[in-house]
Amino acid sequence: MSKGSFGIGMALGALAGAAAAYLFAPQSGEDFQRQLKTKAQETKSKAVDHLDEALMETEMWLEQKTAEDDGYNEPIRYEHKPENVALAPDYTESPDVFVEE
């Protein structure tokens, strides 16, 4: 058995235990639904708070790394070869232009 499957089994067991505790609790269905809704809203707000904190920390880390960088990038050097240089236009022929005399 791998560590990952053991962890998944633990999480599923904890969820099943929590569900069983709620189902066999001595309370009415309306109280249970109200309590479940409140717990879900609390869990959602905690998740949003943790996500906001993680995003803020990531932004601060990125700003710090950007500030540490001196901002200088070595220019790209191209080799002038016939296959990567465009040919000059040919102006030897005179274009057909209407000229008034």
Residue pairs with C-beta under 8 A, 6 or more apart in sequence:
22 32
22 36
25 32
27 35
78 84
